[in-house]
Amino acid sequence: MMQIWLAIVLIVVALLGGVALGFFIARKYMMNYLKKNPPINEQMLKTMMMQMGQKPSQKKINQMLKAMNGQMDKQ
């Protein structure tokens, strides 16, 4: 009877340890990913529009940023 309880406790401890370790590994991975690939900002959008041959007005940039942020929120 004591061995069954010991096995259950060890399984629960291992499961909680795995969840905690997985959380911190995933957090570190995402922080590195965002450092290497930052989300798009106003300056990047302005440069992209100029490369496509469009004259970027502030209104157009704000509309595109809002639309892109709206798409990110949906996902």
N, C-alpha and C positions, 0 to 999 in steps of 0.2 A: 504494500500500500504506500509506503514512504517513497519507494522508487518511482511510482507513477507521478506523485506530486512533484518530485524533484525534476522529472523529465518535462512535465508541463511548465514548471517555472523556468527551466532553462530554455525551452522553446519560446516562451513569451519574451524573455530577456533578449534572446538572439533576434527575435523579430523586431522588437523596439530598437535595438542597436542598429539593425540593418536599415530601418526606416530613417533613423537619425543620420546615419552615415550617408545614405542615398540623398537625403535632403541637402547636406552640406556639399557633397560632390556636385549635384545638379546646380546649386547656387553658384559655386565657383566657376563651373563651366559656362553658365549664362553670363556672369560678370565678365569673363574673358571674351566671350563671343561679342557682347555689346561694346567692349573696349576696341576690338578689332573691326567690328562692323557697326558703327554708330547709327542710330536711327536718322532718317533724313531730316534736315533742318532747312531754314529759310534760304541760307546762302547756297546750299547744294541745289535746291529747287530752282533758284534764280540762274545758276550756272547751267543747269540742264536745259532750261527754257531758252537761254541764249544760244546754246549749241544746236538746238532744234530750229533756230532761226526766228524765234518769237521774241518780241520786245516785252520783257516781264514788267508788268505794272504791279504795284503793291496789292491792289485789289485781286488781281488774278492769282498772285502768289498765295494770298490768304485763303482764297477759295480752294486752291489745290491742296494746301496744307490741311484745311478743314475736311475736305473729302478724303484725303489719305488717312487722317486720324480717325475718321468715321469708319473707314474700312478696317483699320486695325482693331477698333473697339468691337466690331462684329465678330472678329475671329477670336 
